[in-house]
Amino acid sequence: MKITICCEDEKLMQKLKKQVEDYFFPIRRIYLVTLTREEMKQELQKKSYFCDLLIIPITAKESASVMKLIREVKANFPTYQLICIGREHSENNYYPELFELNLLYYIYEDKLESLLPRALRLTSGRLEFIVERCLVCKSNHQILKIPFDDITYIEREMHTTKVHTKDSCYYIRSKLNELEDVLAKYPALIRCHMSFFVNCNYAVSFGNKKFELKSGEIIPISRKYYQSVKEYVMHSNTLD
């Protein structure tokens, strides 16, 4: 798990760092990074940067810049988790838009000792849940977590594997044979060709040689995989 603490106040940053390290040290290995907001912006420009959990303080005065940074993190890492630290008790220190950004916990600074361990426990559980429901892979030096539900099909073309989702296409290193055990967690993603996996939840028709997807794309079915594909379709409700 990679945790980023993004904080301008050195005293608060060290306090957060110690609490995070004290909580995780006995139970699991973590990679913890402490950054200012400017350093965080620079890191986000690097292809190698990754984040599972962002812990970031927020005040009414800094809310616009903090929100902008959080949205950038979400754009790069949709499955990240977010813990915000409120530094002031006031009616101006409430931000409804946080709840659209994977907010896990909003904790006032004076409640950190009692509430941050609860938030970290919830974070750990959620991330494990996500991993079980995502294809975790590398692309352009980044670690991706692509929800199985979002994958429409996967194809191998020349020396590249393309993972197609509802909204994007990701280029990853793994060969299709290397993905079979991982994709077995999600039965609707089936091998239908030497060069293709297809998510039957996105198929509208099935024939001897092809699947037609809701997007209109045609995915071939080879003779080698036809029988296993047919058995899956016959015993599932994906094409009802």
Backbone as CSV, one residue per row, in Angstrom:
resi,resn,N_x,N_y,N_z,CA_x,CA_y,CA_z,C_x,C_y,C_z
1,MET,0.841,-1.183,0.000,0.000,0.000,0.000,0.884,1.243,0.000
2,LYS,0.600,2.186,-0.900,1.350,3.441,-0.929,0.472,4.552,-0.359
3,ILE,0.979,5.215,0.671,0.253,6.272,1.367,0.997,7.580,1.177
4,THR,0.263,8.622,0.786,0.846,9.954,0.656,0.207,10.876,1.679
5,ILE,1.037,11.526,2.484,0.573,12.583,3.382,1.000,13.904,2.753
6,CYS,0.030,14.712,2.374,0.302,15.979,1.706,-0.051,17.106,2.671
7,CYS,0.950,17.775,3.209,0.713,18.712,4.307,1.735,19.839,4.280
8,GLU,1.288,21.057,4.534,2.168,22.226,4.562,2.762,22.453,5.951
9,ASP,2.090,21.962,6.973,2.505,22.184,8.360,3.407,21.031,8.808
10,GLU,4.682,21.314,9.038,5.647,20.272,9.369,5.276,19.529,10.658
11,LYS,4.785,20.250,11.654,4.423,19.624,12.920,3.265,18.642,12.739
12,LEU,2.250,19.061,11.989,1.109,18.176,11.733,1.542,16.998,10.862
13,MET,2.393,17.259,9.871,2.870,16.178,8.999,3.570,15.088,9.812
14,GLN,4.425,15.481,10.729,5.155,14.497,11.541,4.197,13.731,12.463
15,LYS,3.193,14.423,12.957,2.198,13.769,13.808,1.425,12.712,13.013
16,LEU,1.005,13.073,11.799,0.282,12.134,10.943,1.177,10.956,10.555
17,LYS,2.416,11.253,10.205,3.361,10.203,9.810,3.541,9.184,10.930
18,LYS,3.718,9.679,12.154,3.927,8.776,13.286,2.703,7.906,13.533
19,GLN,1.516,8.502,13.450,0.300,7.717,13.676,0.124,6.633,12.619
20,VAL,0.392,6.981,11.358,0.257,6.006,10.272,1.262,4.874,10.452
21,GLU,2.509,5.219,10.734,3.548,4.196,10.916,3.243,3.313,12.128
22,ASP,2.809,3.925,13.218,2.497,3.154,14.421,1.345,2.185,14.183
23,TYR,0.374,2.618,13.363,-0.784,1.750,13.112,-0.406,0.562,12.222
24,PHE,0.302,0.819,11.129,0.549,-0.232,10.143,1.754,-1.112,10.448
25,PHE,2.710,-0.612,11.206,3.947,-1.369,11.419,3.712,-2.814,11.884
26,PRO,2.800,-3.067,12.833,2.645,-4.460,13.293,1.872,-5.360,12.328
27,ILE,1.137,-4.769,11.366,0.193,-5.591,10.593,0.498,-5.705,9.102
28,ARG,1.121,-4.704,8.507,1.405,-4.808,7.078,2.460,-3.810,6.647
29,ARG,3.069,-4.113,5.512,4.109,-3.248,4.961,3.465,-2.128,4.149
30,ILE,3.961,-0.913,4.350,3.456,0.222,3.589,4.620,1.015,3.022
31,TYR,4.323,1.836,2.020,5.286,2.785,1.477,4.702,4.169,1.735
32,LEU,5.334,4.919,2.637,4.794,6.198,3.087,5.627,7.354,2.550
33,VAL,4.929,8.329,1.929,5.582,9.505,1.360,4.970,10.750,1.984
34,THR,5.808,11.709,2.374,5.315,12.991,2.875,5.708,14.089,1.899
35,LEU,4.732,14.901,1.503,4.951,15.926,0.482,4.200,17.205,0.825
36,THR,4.715,18.335,0.352,3.937,19.565,0.355,3.025,19.521,-0.873
37,ARG,2.093,20.469,-0.966,1.205,20.468,-2.125,1.971,20.712,-3.424
38,GLU,2.970,21.589,-3.379,3.762,21.845,-4.581,4.541,20.598,-4.992
39,GLU,5.110,19.898,-4.031,5.829,18.656,-4.333,4.872,17.603,-4.886
40,MET,3.651,17.581,-4.356,2.645,16.630,-4.834,2.301,16.904,-6.297
41,LYS,2.162,18.167,-6.647,1.881,18.532,-8.042,2.993,18.038,-8.962
42,GLN,4.229,18.197,-8.528,5.369,17.746,-9.328,5.379,16.220,-9.470
43,GLU,5.047,15.522,-8.377,5.023,14.057,-8.419,3.952,13.542,-9.375
44,LEU,2.820,14.231,-9.407,1.725,13.793,-10.273,2.083,13.884,-11.758
45,GLN,3.081,14.683,-12.078,3.527,14.795,-13.467,4.439,13.650,-13.882
46,LYS,4.907,12.882,-12.896,5.797,11.761,-13.193,4.984,10.512,-13.514
47,LYS,5.417,9.781,-14.506,4.711,8.566,-14.893,4.798,7.478,-13.833
48,SER,5.821,7.562,-13.001,6.059,6.498,-12.027,5.284,6.689,-10.723
49,TYR,4.593,7.814,-10.559,3.930,8.081,-9.287,2.643,7.260,-9.162
50,PHE,2.343,6.845,-7.909,1.137,6.063,-7.646,0.657,6.360,-6.233
51,CYS,-0.642,6.231,-6.008,-1.188,6.532,-4.690,-2.381,5.627,-4.387
52,ASP,-2.340,4.921,-3.240,-3.491,4.157,-2.756,-4.343,4.989,-1.809
53,LEU,-3.655,5.758,-0.955,-4.339,6.552,0.067,-3.699,7.923,0.149
54,LEU,-4.550,8.960,0.090,-4.086,10.332,0.266,-4.659,10.875,1.572
55,ILE,-3.766,11.366,2.434,-4.174,12.033,3.668,-3.795,13.498,3.517
56,ILE,-4.787,14.399,3.622,-4.516,15.803,3.340,-5.343,16.715,4.237
57,PRO,-4.697,17.680,4.895,-5.432,18.660,5.698,-6.137,19.673,4.787
58,ILE,-7.192,20.288,5.306,-7.926,21.276,4.535,-8.449,22.361,5.463
59,THR,-8.391,23.611,4.997,-8.956,24.745,5.716,-9.781,25.552,4.728
60,ALA,-10.629,26.424,5.242,-11.464,27.245,4.368,-10.606,28.086,3.428
61,LYS,-9.502,28.627,3.954,-8.635,29.488,3.157,-7.959,28.717,2.023
62,GLU,-7.602,27.449,2.263,-6.859,26.653,1.273,-7.740,25.706,0.478
63,SER,-9.040,25.753,0.689,-9.925,24.715,0.140,-9.865,24.611,-1.385
64,ALA,-9.784,25.740,-2.102,-9.782,25.697,-3.573,-8.567,24.935,-4.101
65,SER,-7.385,25.242,-3.573,-6.172,24.572,-4.059,-6.151,23.108,-3.648
66,VAL,-6.655,22.800,-2.437,-6.707,21.404,-1.989,-7.672,20.600,-2.846
67,MET,-8.837,21.162,-3.125,-9.827,20.466,-3.959,-9.274,20.191,-5.351
68,LYS,-8.574,21.149,-5.902,-7.984,20.973,-7.240,-6.989,19.824,-7.242
69,LEU,-6.187,19.764,-6.183,-5.190,18.695,-6.086,-5.865,17.331,-5.915
70,ILE,-6.888,17.265,-5.088,-7.607,16.007,-4.863,-8.234,15.509,-6.164
71,ARG,-8.816,16.422,-6.942,-9.434,16.024,-8.220,-8.387,15.474,-9.191
72,GLU,-7.192,16.055,-9.151,-6.119,15.566,-10.024,-5.692,14.156,-9.622
73,VAL,-5.628,13.915,-8.314,-5.302,12.573,-7.836,-6.375,11.587,-8.278
74,LYS,-7.627,11.957,-8.136,-8.727,11.074,-8.523,-8.696,10.764,-10.019
75,ALA,-8.340,11.774,-10.834,-8.268,11.568,-12.282,-7.203,10.542,-12.639
76,ASN,-6.105,10.525,-11.881,-5.012,9.590,-12.144,-5.227,8.228,-11.503
77,PHE,-5.880,8.206,-10.337,-6.029,6.968,-9.569,-7.465,6.844,-9.060
78,PRO,-8.392,6.395,-9.892,-9.814,6.367,-9.522,-10.117,5.535,-8.282
79,THR,-9.272,4.549,-7.959,-9.571,3.681,-6.819,-8.874,4.134,-5.526
80,TYR,-8.240,5.297,-5.562,-7.548,5.771,-4.363,-8.543,5.998,-3.220
81,GLN,-8.035,6.083,-2.003,-8.843,6.411,-0.834,-8.377,7.767,-0.290
82,LEU,-9.304,8.478,0.339,-9.027,9.851,0.771,-9.431,10.057,2.226
83,ILE,-8.494,10.590,3.012,-8.785,11.021,4.382,-8.427,12.497,4.473
84,CYS,-9.404,13.337,4.827,-9.158,14.770,4.977,-9.125,15.140,6.457
85,ILE,-8.204,16.014,6.792,-8.052,16.481,8.164,-8.539,17.924,8.251
86,GLY,-9.644,18.145,8.968,-10.143,19.507,9.157,-9.343,20.213,10.237
87,ARG,-8.843,21.393,9.942,-7.965,22.086,10.874,-8.690,23.143,11.694
88,GLU,-9.986,23.334,11.415,-10.724,24.359,12.150,-12.177,23.937,12.308
89,HIS,-12.754,24.233,13.454,-14.167,23.981,13.700,-14.950,25.239,13.350
90,SER,-15.602,25.230,12.198,-16.432,26.378,11.819,-17.381,25.953,10.722
91,GLU,-18.423,26.751,10.506,-19.399,26.422,9.465,-18.797,26.530,8.074
92,ASN,-17.660,27.239,7.955,-16.995,27.362,6.658,-16.102,26.165,6.349
93,ASN,-15.919,25.297,7.333,-15.026,24.158,7.145,-15.810,22.877,6.857
94,TYR,-16.801,23.004,5.977,-17.600,21.856,5.541,-17.637,21.885,4.018
95,TYR,-17.278,20.777,3.383,-17.092,20.759,1.935,-17.872,19.598,1.314
96,PRO,-19.127,19.819,0.923,-19.953,18.738,0.365,-19.306,18.040,-0.829
97,GLU,-18.517,18.789,-1.626,-17.915,18.203,-2.825,-16.917,17.094,-2.500
98,LEU,-16.415,17.077,-1.251,-15.503,15.998,-0.861,-16.148,14.632,-1.002
99,PHE,-17.454,14.571,-0.798,-18.140,13.279,-0.814,-18.294,12.723,-2.228
100,GLU,-17.906,13.485,-3.227,-17.891,13.007,-4.609,-16.496,12.504,-4.988
101,LEU,-15.554,12.566,-4.064,-14.150,12.314,-4.391,-13.545,11.169,-3.584
102,ASN,-14.346,10.116,-3.372,-13.868,8.940,-2.630,-13.456,9.285,-1.207
103,LEU,-14.151,10.237,-0.585,-13.827,10.598,0.795,-14.117,9.420,1.712
104,LEU,-13.092,9.011,2.433,-13.229,7.896,3.360,-13.577,8.389,4.756
105,TYR,-12.900,9.452,5.168,-13.105,10.003,6.499,-12.798,11.488,6.470
106,TYR,-13.553,12.263,7.276,-13.247,13.674,7.522,-13.053,13.802,9.027
107,ILE,-11.828,14.114,9.439,-11.475,14.090,10.859,-10.946,15.459,11.283
108,TYR,-11.509,16.009,12.335,-10.931,17.235,12.878,-9.600,16.914,13.556
109,GLU,-8.678,17.851,13.444,-7.315,17.630,13.925,-7.270,17.216,15.393
110,ASP,-8.162,17.781,16.205,-8.106,17.458,17.639,-8.682,16.083,17.964
111,LYS,-9.188,15.359,16.936,-9.723,14.013,17.141,-8.851,12.935,16.490
112,LEU,-7.669,13.318,16.045,-6.814,12.381,15.303,-6.476,11.131,16.108
113,GLU,-6.145,11.297,17.369,-5.702,10.160,18.174,-6.741,9.051,18.215
114,SER,-8.005,9.415,18.309,-9.055,8.399,18.423,-9.621,7.958,17.079
115,LEU,-9.669,8.876,16.095,-10.375,8.564,14.850,-9.482,8.119,13.695
116,LEU,-8.222,8.559,13.651,-7.373,8.168,12.525,-7.146,6.654,12.469
117,PRO,-6.901,5.957,13.586,-6.763,4.492,13.497,-7.999,3.809,12.899
118,ARG,-9.198,4.295,13.215,-10.422,3.731,12.628,-10.425,3.936,11.111
119,ALA,-10.034,5.145,10.697,-10.004,5.440,9.264,-8.986,4.567,8.540
120,LEU,-7.834,4.342,9.153,-6.806,3.508,8.525,-7.243,2.050,8.446
121,ARG,-7.952,1.579,9.451,-8.483,0.209,9.405,-9.487,0.064,8.265
122,LEU,-10.353,1.055,8.106,-11.328,1.026,7.025,-10.639,1.101,5.665
123,THR,-9.614,1.940,5.568,-8.834,2.055,4.332,-8.255,0.706,3.920
124,SER,-7.609,0.038,4.859,-6.971,-1.241,4.577,-7.987,-2.252,4.055
125,GLY,-9.154,-2.293,4.705,-10.195,-3.216,4.268,-10.724,-2.894,2.890
126,ARG,-10.932,-1.615,2.629,-11.447,-1.220,1.318,-10.463,-1.527,0.197
127,LEU,-9.188,-1.277,0.446,-8.186,-1.528,-0.589,-8.069,-3.017,-0.894
128,GLU,-8.164,-3.853,0.112,-8.164,-5.303,-0.117,-9.383,-5.706,-0.929
129,PHE,-10.523,-5.104,-0.624,-11.765,-5.366,-1.367,-11.607,-4.970,-2.831
130,ILE,-10.992,-3.803,-3.064,-10.788,-3.316,-4.422,-9.879,-4.243,-5.211
131,VAL,-8.776,-4.678,-4.584,-7.821,-5.550,-5.272,-8.496,-6.838,-5.739
132,GLU,-9.407,-7.377,-4.923,-10.096,-8.604,-5.293,-11.025,-8.409,-6.475
133,ARG,-11.397,-7.173,-6.753,-12.358,-6.879,-7.815,-11.760,-6.065,-8.954
134,CYS,-10.430,-6.044,-8.996,-9.735,-5.264,-10.019,-8.617,-6.072,-10.662
135,LEU,-8.337,-5.726,-11.903,-7.133,-6.211,-12.570,-6.010,-5.257,-12.191
136,VAL,-5.055,-5.747,-11.420,-3.915,-4.929,-10.995,-2.762,-5.202,-11.951
137,CYS,-2.286,-4.172,-12.637,-1.276,-4.382,-13.670,-0.434,-3.120,-13.846
138,LYS,0.639,-3.253,-14.623,1.523,-2.126,-14.886,1.298,-1.599,-16.291
139,SER,1.343,-0.265,-16.404,1.222,0.390,-17.701,2.039,1.677,-17.666
140,ASN,3.006,1.791,-18.571,3.850,2.998,-18.623,4.421,3.355,-17.260
141,HIS,4.938,2.354,-16.580,5.603,2.514,-15.280,4.640,2.846,-14.139
142,GLN,3.346,2.812,-14.401,2.351,3.040,-13.360,1.661,1.735,-13.006
143,ILE,1.207,1.630,-11.755,0.379,0.503,-11.349,-1.078,0.900,-11.525
144,LEU,-1.825,0.111,-12.292,-3.235,0.375,-12.528,-4.094,-0.618,-11.761
145,LYS,-5.260,-0.174,-11.340,-6.277,-1.049,-10.764,-7.539,-0.825,-11.577
146,ILE,-7.792,-1.743,-12.509,-8.913,-1.586,-13.436,-10.052,-2.497,-12.971
147,PRO,-11.189,-1.947,-12.554,-12.298,-2.793,-12.093,-12.718,-3.794,-13.170
148,PHE,-12.880,-5.060,-12.781,-13.316,-6.075,-13.737,-14.633,-5.677,-14.391
149,ASP,-15.519,-5.066,-13.617,-16.829,-4.675,-14.146,-16.723,-3.698,-15.308
150,ASP,-15.643,-2.923,-15.360,-15.497,-1.904,-16.402,-14.851,-2.439,-17.677
151,ILE,-14.233,-3.610,-17.605,-13.532,-4.160,-18.768,-14.539,-4.748,-19.755
152,THR,-14.473,-4.316,-20.999,-15.361,-4.868,-22.029,-14.694,-6.041,-22.754
153,TYR,-13.428,-5.878,-23.115,-12.664,-7.005,-23.671,-11.171,-6.700,-23.567
154,ILE,-10.377,-7.739,-23.711,-8.914,-7.630,-23.664,-8.367,-8.291,-24.917
155,GLU,-7.442,-7.643,-25.574,-6.876,-8.228,-26.797,-5.354,-8.149,-26.791
156,ARG,-4.755,-9.122,-27.428,-3.301,-9.148,-27.607,-3.018,-8.851,-29.070
157,GLU,-2.270,-7.768,-29.317,-1.962,-7.366,-30.685,-0.461,-7.171,-30.798
158,MET,0.167,-7.955,-31.640,1.625,-7.961,-31.756,2.227,-8.261,-30.383
159,HIS,2.940,-7.332,-29.796,3.566,-7.574,-28.494,2.930,-6.738,-27.389
160,THR,1.697,-6.308,-27.613,1.007,-5.436,-26.665,-0.344,-6.023,-26.270
161,THR,-0.667,-5.905,-24.990,-1.990,-6.296,-24.513,-2.798,-5.031,-24.256
162,LYS,-3.992,-4.968,-24.839,-4.861,-3.802,-24.683,-6.070,-4.200,-23.835
163,VAL,-6.273,-3.454,-22.753,-7.431,-3.676,-21.896,-8.444,-2.581,-22.214
164,HIS,-9.539,-2.971,-22.850,-10.573,-2.014,-23.242,-11.626,-1.927,-22.143
165,THR,-11.955,-0.705,-21.743,-13.021,-0.488,-20.766,-14.126,0.341,-21.411
166,LYS,-15.132,0.658,-20.634,-16.245,1.452,-21.158,-15.785,2.817,-21.656
167,ASP,-14.728,3.346,-21.032,-14.316,4.713,-21.338,-12.888,4.863,-21.848
168,SER,-12.064,3.818,-21.687,-10.643,3.988,-21.999,-10.049,2.699,-22.571
169,CYS,-8.785,2.806,-22.952,-8.010,1.641,-23.377,-6.643,1.746,-22.721
170,TYR,-6.238,0.673,-22.021,-4.960,0.668,-21.311,-4.019,-0.336,-21.969
171,TYR,-2.767,0.051,-22.111,-1.745,-0.811,-22.694,-0.901,-1.372,-21.554
172,ILE,-0.875,-2.690,-21.428,-0.172,-3.305,-20.303,0.858,-4.316,-20.794
173,ARG,1.717,-4.735,-19.881,2.821,-5.631,-20.253,2.400,-7.099,-20.322
174,SER,1.486,-7.499,-19.471,1.183,-8.930,-19.303,0.669,-9.573,-20.581
175,LYS,1.084,-10.821,-20.813,0.531,-11.620,-21.893,-0.800,-12.220,-21.431
176,LEU,-1.635,-12.641,-22.372,-2.958,-13.154,-22.005,-2.860,-14.399,-21.129
177,ASN,-1.904,-15.262,-21.418,-1.751,-16.474,-20.590,-1.428,-16.129,-19.139
178,GLU,-0.738,-15.017,-18.945,-0.384,-14.588,-17.594,-1.566,-13.996,-16.842
179,LEU,-2.628,-13.635,-17.575,-3.805,-13.028,-16.955,-4.877,-14.036,-16.578
180,GLU,-4.757,-15.265,-17.072,-5.858,-16.224,-16.905,-6.208,-16.486,-15.446
181,ASP,-5.225,-16.701,-14.597,-5.526,-16.987,-13.190,-6.176,-15.798,-12.500
182,VAL,-5.713,-14.588,-12.829,-6.278,-13.384,-12.220,-7.717,-13.173,-12.682
183,LEU,-7.962,-13.347,-13.973,-9.301,-13.116,-14.524,-10.294,-14.191,-14.105
184,ALA,-9.784,-15.310,-13.594,-10.677,-16.370,-13.105,-11.522,-15.891,-11.925
185,LYS,-11.081,-14.804,-11.259,-11.866,-14.226,-10.163,-13.184,-13.648,-10.672
186,TYR,-13.242,-13.364,-11.971,-14.417,-12.703,-12.569,-14.900,-13.574,-13.730
187,PRO,-15.793,-14.515,-13.469,-16.168,-15.519,-14.464,-16.709,-14.970,-15.781
188,ALA,-17.293,-13.775,-15.767,-17.863,-13.238,-17.006,-16.800,-12.857,-18.028
189,LEU,-15.526,-12.682,-17.583,-14.434,-12.416,-18.511,-13.844,-13.749,-18.949
190,ILE,-14.197,-14.192,-20.144,-13.797,-15.523,-20.589,-12.865,-15.449,-21.800
191,ARG,-12.020,-16.450,-21.909,-11.113,-16.556,-23.061,-11.919,-17.107,-24.226
192,CYS,-11.933,-16.382,-25.331,-12.692,-16.843,-26.496,-11.810,-17.004,-27.726
193,HIS,-10.549,-16.677,-27.607,-9.639,-16.695,-28.753,-8.221,-16.619,-28.196
194,MET,-7.244,-17.047,-28.971,-5.855,-16.927,-28.531,-5.490,-15.480,-28.222
195,SER,-6.187,-14.547,-28.880,-5.851,-13.133,-28.733,-6.903,-12.310,-28.001
196,PHE,-7.941,-12.983,-27.451,-9.029,-12.201,-26.855,-9.617,-12.836,-25.593
197,PHE,-9.923,-11.972,-24.611,-10.880,-12.243,-23.557,-12.057,-11.311,-23.799
198,VAL,-13.250,-11.759,-23.473,-14.420,-10.898,-23.638,-15.250,-10.918,-22.353
199,ASN,-15.802,-9.793,-21.993,-16.713,-9.710,-20.854,-18.128,-9.945,-21.366
200,CYS,-18.665,-11.103,-21.036,-19.978,-11.482,-21.567,-21.088,-10.533,-21.109
201,ASN,-20.853,-9.785,-20.048,-21.863,-8.826,-19.597,-22.060,-7.682,-20.585
202,TYR,-21.108,-7.518,-21.505,-21.217,-6.451,-22.507,-21.598,-7.001,-23.881
203,ALA,-21.895,-8.297,-23.961,-22.250,-8.914,-25.245,-23.761,-8.893,-25.446
204,VAL,-24.174,-8.651,-26.678,-25.606,-8.679,-27.001,-25.974,-9.896,-27.840
205,SER,-24.978,-10.519,-28.467,-25.262,-11.730,-29.247,-24.030,-12.620,-29.286
206,PHE,-24.299,-13.932,-29.498,-23.252,-14.938,-29.518,-23.520,-15.876,-30.684
207,GLY,-22.494,-16.088,-31.536,-22.653,-16.989,-32.659,-21.488,-17.947,-32.745
208,ASN,-21.397,-18.707,-33.832,-20.338,-19.695,-33.975,-18.944,-19.077,-34.010
209,LYS,-18.860,-17.871,-34.507,-17.538,-17.300,-34.719,-17.332,-15.930,-34.075
210,LYS,-18.343,-15.444,-33.354,-18.166,-14.076,-32.851,-19.118,-13.733,-31.710
211,PHE,-18.705,-12.757,-30.930,-19.560,-12.022,-30.001,-19.780,-10.640,-30.604
212,GLU,-20.986,-10.131,-30.459,-21.219,-8.726,-30.771,-21.452,-8.002,-29.452
213,LEU,-20.693,-6.917,-29.210,-20.805,-6.173,-27.972,-21.824,-5.038,-28.098
214,LYS,-22.245,-4.523,-26.970,-23.216,-3.422,-26.950,-22.668,-2.207,-27.694
215,SER,-21.354,-2.069,-27.718,-20.714,-0.950,-28.411,-20.678,-1.135,-29.918
216,GLY,-21.067,-2.337,-30.387,-21.035,-2.636,-31.811,-19.782,-3.352,-32.248
217,GLU,-18.804,-3.486,-31.388,-17.561,-4.173,-31.734,-17.786,-5.679,-31.835
218,ILE,-17.045,-6.315,-32.710,-17.136,-7.754,-32.940,-15.878,-8.427,-32.391
219,ILE,-16.079,-9.417,-31.515,-14.961,-10.152,-30.917,-14.995,-11.583,-31.445
220,PRO,-13.919,-12.053,-32.061,-13.921,-13.397,-32.662,-13.895,-14.513,-31.615
221,ILE,-14.480,-15.649,-31.987,-14.424,-16.869,-31.171,-13.737,-17.937,-32.017
222,SER,-12.662,-18.480,-31.518,-11.935,-19.485,-32.275,-12.493,-20.882,-31.990
223,ARG,-12.180,-21.829,-32.875,-12.652,-23.204,-32.724,-12.190,-23.807,-31.395
224,LYS,-10.961,-23.484,-30.980,-10.395,-24.048,-29.754,-11.239,-23.694,-28.529
225,TYR,-11.785,-22.485,-28.500,-12.497,-22.026,-27.310,-14.019,-22.061,-27.454
226,TYR,-14.502,-22.442,-28.605,-15.944,-22.344,-28.853,-16.771,-23.149,-27.845
227,GLN,-16.379,-24.391,-27.563,-17.192,-25.238,-26.688,-17.265,-24.679,-25.269
228,SER,-16.137,-24.235,-24.746,-16.151,-23.681,-23.377,-16.939,-22.376,-23.321
229,VAL,-16.862,-21.575,-24.388,-17.638,-20.344,-24.452,-19.130,-20.668,-24.507
230,LYS,-19.489,-21.640,-25.330,-20.890,-22.030,-25.464,-21.451,-22.512,-24.131
231,GLU,-20.681,-23.336,-23.420,-21.142,-23.852,-22.125,-21.350,-22.725,-21.122
232,TYR,-20.448,-21.755,-21.134,-20.612,-20.630,-20.206,-21.874,-19.846,-20.539
233,VAL,-22.064,-19.529,-21.809,-23.223,-18.733,-22.224,-24.526,-19.464,-21.920
234,MET,-24.542,-20.784,-22.147,-25.757,-21.554,-21.929,-26.141,-21.609,-20.441
235,HIS,-25.149,-21.539,-19.561,-25.434,-21.679,-18.134,-25.388,-20.355,-17.366
236,SER,-25.291,-19.266,-18.122,-25.288,-17.943,-17.471,-26.480,-17.146,-17.985
237,ASN,-26.689,-15.990,-17.356,-27.819,-15.148,-17.757,-27.347,-13.899,-18.497
238,THR,-26.101,-13.913,-18.949,-25.537,-12.688,-19.506,-26.184,-12.267,-20.822
239,LEU,-26.701,-13.230,-21.592,-27.274,-12.874,-22.897,-28.781,-13.086,-22.940
240,ASP,-29.420,-13.144,-21.785,-30.878,-13.288,-21.763,-31.560,-12.025,-22.269
